[in-house]
Amino acid sequence: MSAEDLDNYETDAELALYKEYRDVIKLFTYVVETERRFYLANRVDFNVRQAGQDAYFDVQLTDAWVWDVYRPSRFVKNVRIVTFKDVNVEEVQKTEIEVPRDLE
């Protein structure tokens, strides 16, 4: 496999992932971003925990979808995120997520 073939494969996989995201986002209520991953979820349980003098985030997602181009199945029943890094949780605004079909 040449470098060009590999680039084409990765580009096609990323485009397919974007199209899947565009199709499934309307099924979810929340967008969750971490340093490592991007998730869609219908339930988010967000807790700040203490570890000595440090605080960390313990986030549990239910009925989730994971943005990961190499993952064979992106739909996940439960996800637990434990991190000292930032976590962003936003409620999806249904009217703002419609992507024009001519952008395919």
Secondary structure, DSSP 4 states (H G I P E B T S, - for coil): --HHHHHHHHHHHHHHHHHHHHHHGGG-SEEEE-SS-EEEEEEEEEEEEEETTEEEEEEEEEEEEE--TT-S--EEEEEEEEESS--EEEE--GGG-PPPGGG-
